[in-house]
Amino acid sequence: MELNFYATLVCMVAVLLIGRFIIKRIAFFHKYNIPESVVGGIIAAIILFILNIKFNVQIKFDESIKEPLMLAFFASIGLSADFASLKKQGKIIVIFLFCVTILLFAQNAIGVLLSQIMGVNPLLGLLGGSITMSGGHGTGAAWADVFIKEPYLFAPAKEVALASATFGLIMGGIIGGPVARYLINKNNLKPDIAENKDYEIKDDDYKDESLFETPKKQKLITSDTFIESLALIAIPLLIGTQIAGTLKDTAFSLPTFVWCLFIGVLVRNTLQGLKVHKVFDREVSVIGNVSLSLFLALALMTINLSQLVALAVPILVILIAQVGLMILFAMFITFKIMGKNYDAAVLSAGHCGFGLGAMPTAMVNIQTITNHYGPSHLAFIVVPLVGAFFIDLINALTIQGFLYFIKFFY
């Protein structure tokens, strides 16, 4: 059975609605911030798998919208990367970004090394490394599409990527709180009252992780502003796809979504530097989040679960090792480099959140710790800046570097 574009679109939206319905009724999914696209998509994939195995029914979807949605998401990430904010917040963000970069290399090194020891494709190690651990579902699905095609031809890439990202998302929420509590209790840490005395954390301050600091009055999303933001996203898509096509099979070849992300960064900071146009961050984030949700819904409901079963043991070994790495890294590197104080402990909890999962998990980790032990104004500024935007830029370069390494040795 082949479904056309319109039927596929209906299925994608249905997957999201089903996921939302289930999340509202099962506390586990809500507690660990499992996206509705993941819950609904996995359920759809299981149903399609059963239909295929038991009744020999195969359903093919029109996936023509898949790539534009993915590229729109990464363009929105690029458009949100404000280098002026990095400069404004100063030295502490650069130091935290340095910690994050070290972890990216460590995650990939462990993944590739364990793949070599177990005698499996090293791409499995990359997919169980920073691609999904620090990159999440969006980055995982994007790189999976690259690995499925030539010259890699790694057929189970999508299944491995999405399973790894889901595992990481759950574990990031589980370990963040205990790690911070251990650091706080062991070192008898308390919040800096002088720094945080005028700062009161409210639900609205972190309810929307797309914002660094919620303004007193929110700008309304209208048809005029929406068209402007849509135009800003369309520009990186156009230029990024052209550059990717031109540089294909050259030394500067990068996946198309990476170029779209970079062009988005250039567009945002050029417009801002010339004071031509101020990007409407919240609106761009809405467009990006919608694109990601629809993209993941389609990606998840079309995964081949039978291919994932064959790699269950190797990928599980890699993922367990990644969890151990994150715990040790947060306790002995992030915490120490960031100053071994209360803010450093809260930053460590946030790092566990987006180092294994995603920004919502990181923000929930921070919220849990600060609600119990006291405020950390620094963490609520630094973690979103680094974990939501700048990490994607560095991760793309890190992954590409490891791919060159794998090509050379394998």
C-alpha positions as CSV (number, residue, x, y, z in Angstrom):
1,M,0.0,0.0,0.0
2,E,1.5,3.4,-1.1
3,L,0.3,6.6,0.6
4,N,0.5,9.9,-1.3
5,F,1.8,13.2,0.2
6,Y,-1.6,14.1,1.8
7,A,-2.2,10.7,3.4
8,T,1.4,10.8,4.7
9,L,0.9,14.2,6.2
10,V,-2.3,13.0,8.0
11,C,-0.4,10.0,9.4
12,M,2.4,12.3,10.6
13,V,0.0,14.6,12.4
14,A,-1.9,11.6,13.8
15,V,1.4,10.2,15.2
16,L,2.0,13.4,17.1
17,L,-1.6,13.6,18.5
18,I,-1.4,10.0,19.6
19,G,1.9,10.7,21.3
20,R,0.5,13.7,23.1
21,F,-2.5,11.8,24.2
22,I,-0.3,9.0,25.8
23,I,2.1,11.4,27.4
24,K,-0.7,13.2,29.2
25,R,-1.8,9.9,30.7
26,I,1.4,8.1,31.5
27,A,3.6,9.9,34.1
28,F,6.8,8.2,33.0
29,F,6.9,9.9,29.6
30,H,6.0,13.3,31.1
31,K,8.6,13.0,33.8
32,Y,11.5,12.3,31.4
33,N,10.3,14.7,28.7
34,I,10.0,12.1,26.0
35,P,8.8,13.9,22.9
36,E,5.4,13.2,21.5
37,S,6.9,12.3,18.1
38,V,9.1,9.6,19.8
39,V,6.2,8.0,21.7
40,G,3.7,8.2,18.8
41,G,6.3,7.2,16.2
42,I,7.5,4.1,18.1
43,I,3.9,3.0,18.5
44,A,3.3,3.4,14.8
45,A,6.5,1.6,13.9
46,I,5.5,-1.4,16.2
47,I,2.0,-1.5,14.6
48,L,3.5,-1.4,11.1
49,F,6.1,-4.1,12.0
50,I,3.3,-6.4,13.3
51,L,1.2,-5.8,10.1
52,N,4.2,-6.8,8.0
53,I,5.2,-9.9,10.0
54,K,1.7,-11.3,10.7
55,F,-0.3,-10.2,7.7
56,N,2.4,-9.4,5.1
57,V,1.1,-5.8,4.8
58,Q,3.6,-3.2,3.8
59,I,2.8,0.5,3.8
60,K,5.0,3.0,2.0
61,F,4.9,6.7,2.8
62,D,5.7,9.6,0.6
63,E,8.9,10.9,2.1
64,S,9.4,13.9,-0.2
65,I,8.7,16.3,2.7
66,K,11.2,14.6,5.0
67,E,14.4,16.4,3.9
68,P,12.9,19.9,3.8
69,L,11.6,19.5,7.3
70,M,15.0,18.3,8.6
71,L,16.8,21.2,6.8
72,A,14.3,23.7,8.2
73,F,15.0,22.5,11.7
74,F,18.7,22.9,11.4
75,A,18.3,26.3,9.7
76,S,16.3,27.4,12.7
77,I,19.1,26.3,15.0
78,G,21.6,28.3,13.0
79,L,19.3,31.4,13.1
80,S,19.2,31.1,16.9
81,A,22.9,31.1,17.4
82,D,23.6,34.6,18.6
83,F,27.3,35.3,18.9
84,A,26.6,38.6,20.6
85,S,25.0,36.7,23.5
86,L,28.2,34.5,23.7
87,K,30.3,37.7,23.9
88,K,28.0,39.3,26.4
89,Q,27.9,36.5,28.9
90,G,31.7,36.3,28.8
91,K,34.4,33.9,30.0
92,I,32.2,31.4,31.8
93,I,30.3,30.4,28.7
94,V,33.6,29.8,26.8
95,I,34.8,27.6,29.6
96,F,31.6,25.6,29.7
97,L,31.7,25.3,25.9
98,F,35.3,23.9,26.3
99,C,34.0,21.2,28.7
100,V,31.2,20.3,26.3
101,T,33.7,20.0,23.4
102,I,35.9,17.6,25.3
103,L,32.9,15.4,26.0
104,L,31.9,15.3,22.3
105,F,35.4,14.0,21.5
106,A,35.2,11.5,24.4
107,Q,31.8,10.2,23.4
108,N,32.9,9.5,19.8
109,A,36.2,8.0,20.9
110,I,34.5,5.5,23.2
111,G,31.9,4.7,20.6
112,V,34.4,3.9,17.9
113,L,36.8,2.1,20.2
114,L,34.0,-0.2,21.5
115,S,32.8,-0.8,18.0
116,Q,36.3,-1.9,17.0
117,I,36.6,-4.2,20.1
118,M,33.2,-5.9,19.3
119,G,34.0,-6.2,15.6
120,V,31.1,-4.1,14.4
121,N,30.8,-1.2,12.0
122,P,32.5,1.9,13.6
123,L,29.6,4.0,12.3
124,L,27.6,2.2,15.0
125,G,29.9,3.8,17.6
126,L,29.5,7.3,16.1
127,L,25.7,6.9,16.1
128,G,26.0,5.8,19.8
129,G,28.3,8.7,20.4
130,S,27.9,12.5,20.2
131,I,25.5,12.2,17.2
132,T,22.7,11.0,19.4
133,M,24.0,11.6,23.0
134,S,24.7,15.3,22.6
135,G,22.9,15.7,19.4
136,G,19.5,14.1,20.2
137,H,16.9,12.8,17.9
138,G,17.1,15.5,15.3
139,T,20.9,15.2,14.7
140,G,20.7,11.4,15.0
141,A,18.0,11.1,12.3
142,A,19.9,13.6,10.1
143,W,23.2,11.7,10.2
144,A,21.4,8.4,9.8
145,D,20.1,9.6,6.5
146,V,23.7,10.3,5.5
147,F,25.0,6.9,6.6
148,I,22.3,5.0,4.8
149,K,23.5,6.4,1.5
150,E,26.8,6.0,-0.4
151,P,29.6,5.8,0.5
152,Y,28.6,4.4,3.9
153,L,25.6,2.1,3.1
154,F,24.9,1.4,6.7
155,A,21.4,0.1,6.4
156,P,20.3,0.1,10.1
157,A,21.6,3.6,10.8
158,K,18.1,5.2,11.3
159,E,17.0,2.5,13.7
160,V,20.2,2.7,15.7
161,A,20.2,6.5,15.8
162,L,16.6,6.9,17.1
163,A,16.9,4.0,19.6
164,S,20.1,5.6,21.0
165,A,18.6,9.0,21.2
166,T,15.6,7.8,23.1
167,F,17.8,5.8,25.5
168,G,20.0,8.9,26.1
169,L,17.0,11.1,26.7
170,I,15.7,8.9,29.5
171,M,19.1,8.4,31.1
172,G,19.9,12.1,30.9
173,G,16.9,12.8,33.1
174,I,17.7,10.0,35.5
175,I,21.4,10.7,36.3
176,G,21.4,14.5,36.3
177,G,19.7,15.0,39.7
178,P,21.7,12.4,41.6
179,V,25.0,13.6,40.2
180,A,24.4,17.2,41.4
181,R,23.0,16.1,44.8
182,Y,26.2,14.0,45.4
183,L,28.4,16.9,44.5
184,I,26.5,19.4,46.6
185,N,26.3,17.1,49.7
186,K,29.8,15.9,49.5
187,N,31.3,19.4,49.2
188,N,28.7,21.1,51.5
189,L,27.9,23.6,48.7
190,K,25.3,26.4,49.0
191,P,24.1,29.0,46.5
192,D,25.8,32.4,46.3
193,I,23.1,34.5,48.0
194,A,24.7,37.8,46.9
195,E,24.6,36.7,43.3
196,N,21.1,35.3,43.3
197,K,19.3,37.5,45.9
198,D,17.3,39.4,43.3
199,Y,16.6,36.4,41.1
200,E,13.5,34.4,41.7
201,I,13.0,31.3,39.5
202,K,9.5,31.0,38.2
203,D,7.9,28.4,36.0
204,D,7.6,30.8,33.0
205,D,11.4,31.4,33.2
206,Y,12.2,27.9,31.9
207,K,8.9,26.7,30.6
208,D,9.9,27.6,27.0
209,E,13.4,26.3,26.6
210,S,13.7,28.2,23.3
211,L,14.1,31.4,25.3
212,F,17.1,32.4,27.4
213,E,15.2,34.9,29.6
214,T,11.5,35.4,29.3
215,P,10.7,39.1,28.6
216,K,8.0,40.9,30.6
217,K,5.9,41.4,27.4
218,Q,6.0,38.8,24.7
219,K,6.0,39.9,21.1
220,L,3.0,38.4,19.3
221,I,3.4,36.0,16.4
222,T,1.4,37.4,13.5
223,S,1.1,36.5,9.8
224,D,3.5,39.3,8.9
225,T,6.2,38.2,11.4
226,F,5.7,34.6,10.5
227,I,6.4,35.3,6.8
228,E,9.6,37.2,7.8
229,S,10.8,34.2,9.9
230,L,9.8,31.8,7.2
231,A,11.9,33.8,4.7
232,L,14.9,33.7,7.0
233,I,14.6,29.9,7.2
234,A,14.2,29.6,3.4
235,I,17.4,31.4,2.7
236,P,19.7,28.9,4.5
237,L,17.8,26.1,2.8
238,L,18.4,27.6,-0.7
239,I,22.0,28.5,-0.1
240,G,22.9,25.4,1.9
241,T,21.5,23.0,-0.6
242,Q,23.4,24.8,-3.4
243,I,26.7,24.7,-1.5
244,A,26.3,21.0,-0.6
245,G,25.6,20.1,-4.2
246,T,28.6,22.1,-5.5
247,L,31.0,20.7,-3.0
248,K,29.8,17.1,-3.2
249,D,32.6,14.6,-3.5
250,T,35.3,17.2,-2.7
251,A,37.5,17.7,0.3
252,F,35.0,20.2,1.7
253,S,31.9,17.9,1.3
254,L,29.6,18.1,4.3
255,P,26.0,16.9,4.8
256,T,23.4,19.4,3.5
257,F,21.9,20.1,6.9
258,V,25.3,21.2,8.3
259,W,25.6,23.8,5.5
260,C,22.0,25.0,6.3
261,L,23.0,25.3,9.9
262,F,26.1,27.3,9.1
263,I,24.3,29.6,6.7
264,G,21.7,30.2,9.3
265,V,24.4,31.4,11.7
266,L,25.8,33.7,9.1
267,V,22.4,35.2,8.2
268,R,21.4,35.8,11.8
269,N,24.7,37.4,12.9
270,T,25.1,39.4,9.6
271,L,21.7,40.9,9.9
272,Q,22.2,41.6,13.6
273,G,25.7,43.1,13.1
274,L,24.5,45.4,10.3
275,K,21.3,46.2,12.4
276,V,19.2,45.4,9.4
277,H,16.8,43.0,11.0
278,K,16.3,41.4,14.5
279,V,15.5,37.7,14.4
280,F,12.3,36.8,16.2
281,D,13.8,34.0,18.2
282,R,10.6,32.6,19.6
283,E,8.9,32.5,16.2
284,V,11.9,30.9,14.6
285,S,12.0,28.3,17.4
286,V,8.3,27.5,16.8
287,I,8.9,26.9,13.1
288,G,12.0,24.8,13.9
289,N,10.2,22.7,16.6
290,V,7.2,22.0,14.3
291,S,9.5,21.0,11.5
292,L,11.5,18.7,13.9
293,S,8.3,17.1,15.3
294,L,6.9,16.3,11.9
295,F,10.3,15.1,10.6
296,L,10.7,12.7,13.6
297,A,7.2,11.4,13.3
298,L,7.9,10.3,9.7
299,A,11.4,9.0,10.5
300,L,10.2,7.0,13.5
301,M,7.1,5.4,12.0
302,T,9.2,4.2,9.0
303,I,12.0,2.5,11.0
304,N,12.7,-1.2,10.5
305,L,12.7,-2.8,13.9
306,S,14.0,-6.1,12.7
307,Q,17.3,-4.4,11.8
308,L,17.6,-3.0,15.3
309,V,17.2,-6.4,17.0
310,A,20.3,-7.7,15.3
311,L,22.5,-4.9,16.8
312,A,20.8,-4.8,20.2
313,V,23.8,-6.1,22.2
314,P,26.6,-4.0,20.7
315,I,24.6,-0.7,20.8
316,L,23.5,-1.5,24.4
317,V,27.1,-1.9,25.5
318,I,28.1,1.4,23.8
319,L,25.1,3.2,25.4
320,I,25.8,1.9,28.9
321,A,29.4,3.0,28.5
322,Q,28.2,6.5,27.4
323,V,26.1,6.8,30.6
324,G,29.1,5.9,32.7
325,L,31.3,8.4,30.8
326,M,28.7,11.2,31.4
327,I,28.5,10.5,35.1
328,L,32.3,10.5,35.6
329,F,32.8,13.5,33.2
330,A,30.2,15.6,35.0
331,M,31.6,14.8,38.5
332,F,35.4,15.1,37.8
333,I,35.7,17.4,34.8
334,T,32.7,19.7,34.4
335,F,32.3,20.3,38.1
336,K,36.0,21.0,38.6
337,I,36.6,23.1,35.5
338,M,33.6,25.2,36.3
339,G,34.8,26.2,39.7
340,K,33.8,23.4,42.2
341,N,31.1,25.6,43.7
342,Y,27.3,25.4,43.8
343,D,26.8,26.8,40.3
344,A,29.3,24.2,39.0
345,A,27.2,21.4,40.6
346,V,24.0,22.8,38.9
347,L,25.8,23.2,35.6
348,S,26.9,19.5,35.9
349,A,23.3,18.5,36.2
350,G,22.4,20.5,33.1
351,H,25.4,19.0,31.3
352,C,24.0,15.5,32.1
353,G,20.7,16.5,30.6
354,F,21.8,17.7,27.2
355,G,25.0,15.6,27.1
356,L,22.8,12.5,27.0
357,G,19.4,13.8,26.0
358,A,18.2,17.2,25.1
359,M,17.7,20.8,26.4
360,P,14.3,20.2,28.0
361,T,15.9,17.4,30.1
362,A,18.8,19.7,31.0
363,M,16.4,22.4,32.1
364,V,14.3,20.0,34.2
365,N,17.5,18.8,35.9
366,I,18.4,22.4,36.8
367,Q,14.9,23.1,37.9
368,T,14.8,20.1,40.3
369,I,18.2,21.0,41.9
370,T,17.5,24.7,42.3
371,N,14.0,24.1,43.7
372,H,15.5,21.9,46.4
373,Y,18.9,23.6,47.2
374,G,18.5,27.2,46.0
375,P,18.8,29.4,42.9
376,S,21.6,29.4,40.3
377,H,21.1,32.4,38.0
378,L,24.3,31.4,36.1
379,A,23.0,27.9,35.2
380,F,19.8,29.2,33.8
381,I,21.7,31.5,31.4
382,V,24.7,29.4,30.5
383,V,23.1,26.0,29.9
384,P,20.5,27.2,27.3
385,L,23.2,29.2,25.4
386,V,25.6,26.4,25.2
387,G,23.3,23.4,25.1
388,A,20.7,24.6,22.7
389,F,22.7,26.4,20.1
390,F,26.5,26.4,20.2
391,I,26.9,22.7,20.8
392,D,25.3,21.9,17.4
393,L,28.0,23.9,15.6
394,I,30.9,22.2,17.4
395,N,29.3,18.8,17.2
396,A,28.9,19.0,13.4
397,L,32.7,19.7,13.1
398,T,33.6,17.0,15.6
399,I,31.5,14.3,13.8
400,Q,33.0,15.2,10.5
401,G,36.5,15.0,11.9
402,F,35.8,11.4,13.2
403,L,34.4,10.5,9.8
404,Y,37.6,11.4,8.2
405,F,39.4,9.3,10.8
406,I,37.2,6.3,10.1
407,K,37.6,6.6,6.3
408,F,41.4,6.7,6.7
409,F,41.7,3.7,9.0
410,Y,38.8,1.6,7.9
